């Protein structure tokens, strides 16, 4: 059993905001796999799907971003999912809109949702897909920016990023995380390796 948890905030007010990029990927994956995420379990909206021989739990925590770890902890402790088969998807200000990064493990950076997940699991050894929503406009507070909606002009670029994230997720679920990392962890414009 696998679990893919997208981080975000519940409610229409936040539906298409930058901070909800994780939710957007979960909805996209559910649609591609002929379902909707609406059943409630583990403090989340969930959908179980079968891909080949694998059962995958798609989840969108309804605890609000800063308490996402409560849901992820329940999924691991009660849902029959090992940390090795957990993928967390979330937004990242340090990655340009339209780009993604894949990692097998790591810290939370400044992302409060990920801080909550790592604290809840007492581990950072799980796969994650970071969806770019940056860069932060000059003079704008990060909190204000991540809770703002994508503009009409940004929607196409967002969709390209979500398409990449969905492809990366498929690789991870096929136990090909290294391949996903090689494909999507591209070099940045100045030639340095992106984290």
Secondary structure, 3 states (H helix, E strand, C coil): CEEEEECCCCCHHHCCEHHHHHHHHHHHHHHHCCCCCCEEECCEEEEEEEECCEEEEEEEECCCHHHHHHHHHHHHHHCCCCHHHEEEEEEEEEEECCCEEEECCCCCCCCHHHHHHHHHHCCCCCEEEEEEEECCCCCCCHHHHHCCECCHHHHHHHHHHHHHHHHHHHHHHCCCHHHHHHHHCCECCCCCECC
